[in-house]
Amino acid sequence: QDAMHQLVKHESVEHSNRDALKTFALRRLISDASLPTPEEMDQVDWDINFNQGLRVCVLLIDDFAEFESKTSDAEKRMYKFAIANITKELVSKSLNCEVVSMRNDHFVLLVGNAHETQGSHVNALTHTLKELQQTLLQYYRLSITVSIGEKVDQYQQVSQQYGLVMENANYRIIFGKGCIITLDLLGH
């Protein structure tokens, strides 16, 4: 466990230096504060094609108030790096993706267009995200609720979709912590 923390700590420093521009651009894209221009989008080495369909997912840390109060700042950074790293590693095995921490209790996962039918794409993604939840619970004792949005055709629609996916995430009150909230589950 200690060796794993040291590795994560080391990778975290490298990661933060290398991906600062990408993180900044992703947060702008998601929050829509000032949508990146096509030129700015081209400056980043993306692992996803923003000119194809995208799916917005939100990963929320359950019991966040407790997590905040019982975790040191250094541990929070380590956990957040681990969540982003493990998410990227698991999802990118089958789908192109980008992950960004939104500085508080959640992360945004953008998933690229897979060459599958709509239903099987969501099923494959849901299966991978269940694996992610189990991994984070097993190794870090962290429960994560996931909210999966519908596909959007342009990156300019990401911010609006993010708002809807965050609204849907409120249904964890009904479905319980550690659930995966899909549009099918909500009857959309």
Buried (B, 14 or more C-beta within 10 A) or exposed (E): EEEEEEEBEEEBEEBEEEBEEBBBBBBBBBBBEEBBEEEBBEEBEBBBEBEBBBBBBBBBBBEEEEBEEEEEEEEEBBBBBBBBBBBBEBBBEBBBBBBBBBEEBBBBBBBBBBEEEEEEBBBBBBEBBEBBBEBBBEEBEBBBBBBBBBBBEEBEBBBEBBBBBBEBBEBBEEEEEBBBBBBEBEEE
